[in-house]
């Protein structure tokens, strides 16, 4: 299954919101978001602007994202947890927002907690866009 353009857009928007939840855009997050944008086939200028204006952009809100495909929501949540763990720890605001998305897409907090614990125990590969699960759906 390939992710639709709509779900790819929701995926990218979701990662943007996640990156901004702790009110800090780390250089690794910035770099990854540009790479994700390219991989998802979004215009580079759009991505640069979205990242630069992330913390002040009122159009990027924290409303729960509803994905069209259940496989994509699970993929998004696992990838979002990995992205949140890049700096070594997940901020409470990040985890709270991801739980909101999980619930809105009919996944339980327990499901997200299991994925979080599993990822914490794993030796995560170097964070490159190609190492994230979304690659299976592009």
C-alpha positions in Angstrom: 0.0 0.0 0.0 1.2 3.5 -0.9 0.4 6.4 1.4 -1.9 8.9 -0.3 -0.9 12.5 -0.8 -3.4 13.5 1.9 -1.9 11.0 4.5 1.7 12.1 3.5 0.7 15.7 4.2 -0.9 14.7 7.5 2.3 12.7 8.4 4.5 15.7 7.6 2.3 18.2 9.4 2.1 15.8 12.4 5.9 15.6 12.6 6.1 19.4 12.4 3.7 19.8 15.3 5.6 17.2 17.3 8.9 18.9 16.7 7.4 22.2 18.0 5.7 20.7 21.1 8.8 21.2 23.3 9.2 24.7 21.8 12.8 23.9 20.6 13.7 22.9 17.1 17.0 21.0 17.5 19.4 21.0 14.5 18.9 17.3 14.0 15.1 17.7 13.9 15.5 20.6 11.4 17.7 18.6 9.1 15.4 15.5 9.3 12.3 17.6 8.6 13.9 18.9 5.4 14.9 15.4 4.4 11.4 14.1 5.2 9.9 16.8 3.1 12.0 15.8 0.1 11.3 12.2 0.6 7.5 12.8 0.8 7.7 14.9 -2.4 7.0 18.3 -0.9 8.6 21.5 -2.2 11.8 22.4 -0.4 10.9 26.1 0.0 7.6 25.1 1.6 9.4 22.8 4.0 12.1 25.4 4.9 9.4 28.0 5.5 7.2 25.7 7.6 10.2 24.8 9.8 11.4 28.4 10.2 7.9 29.6 11.1 6.9 26.5 13.1 6.9 28.0 16.6 4.9 31.1 15.5 2.6 29.7 12.8 -1.0 29.8 13.9 -2.0 27.5 11.0 0.0 24.6 12.5 -2.2 23.8 15.5 -2.2 20.8 17.8 -5.6 19.4 16.8 -5.5 15.6 16.6 -4.7 14.4 13.1 -7.1 11.8 11.6 -5.4 9.5 9.1 -7.3 7.8 6.3 -5.4 4.5 6.7 -4.9 2.6 10.0 -1.5 1.3 8.8 -0.3 4.9 8.3 -1.4 6.1 11.8 0.5 3.3 13.4 3.5 4.1 11.2 3.2 7.8 12.0 3.1 7.1 15.8 6.1 4.8 15.8 8.1 7.2 13.6 7.0 10.2 15.8 8.2 8.4 18.9 11.5 7.7 17.2 11.8 11.4 16.2 10.9 12.5 19.7 13.6 10.2 21.2 16.3 11.7 19.0 17.4 14.0 21.8 17.4 11.1 24.3 14.1 11.8 26.0 10.5 12.4 25.1 9.0 15.6 26.5 5.6 15.2 28.4 3.9 17.6 25.9 5.1 15.4 23.0 3.8 12.2 24.6 0.5 13.8 25.5 -0.1 15.0 22.0 0.8 11.6 20.5 -1.7 10.0 22.9 -4.3 12.4 21.6 -3.6 11.3 18.1 -3.7 7.6 19.0 -7.1 8.0 20.8 -8.5 10.0 17.9 -7.5 7.2 15.5 -8.9 4.4 17.7 -5.7 3.3 19.2 -5.3 3.0 23.0 -2.9 4.7 25.3 -1.7 1.1 26.2 -0.8 0.5 22.5 1.3 3.7 22.4 2.9 3.0 25.8 3.9 -0.5 24.5 5.5 1.0 21.4 7.3 3.7 23.4 8.7 1.1 25.8 9.7 -1.1 22.9 11.5 1.7 21.1 13.3 2.7 24.4 14.7 -0.8 24.6 15.8 -1.0 21.0 19.1 0.1 19.7 17.7 2.6 17.3 19.5 2.9 13.9 21.0 6.3 13.0 18.1 8.7 12.4 17.9 9.1 8.6 14.6 9.4 6.8 15.3 6.1 5.2 15.5 4.4 8.6 11.9 5.4 9.4 8.9 3.2 8.7 7.2 5.7 6.4 9.6 4.5 3.6 7.5 1.3 3.3 4.5 3.4 2.2 6.1 5.8 -0.4 
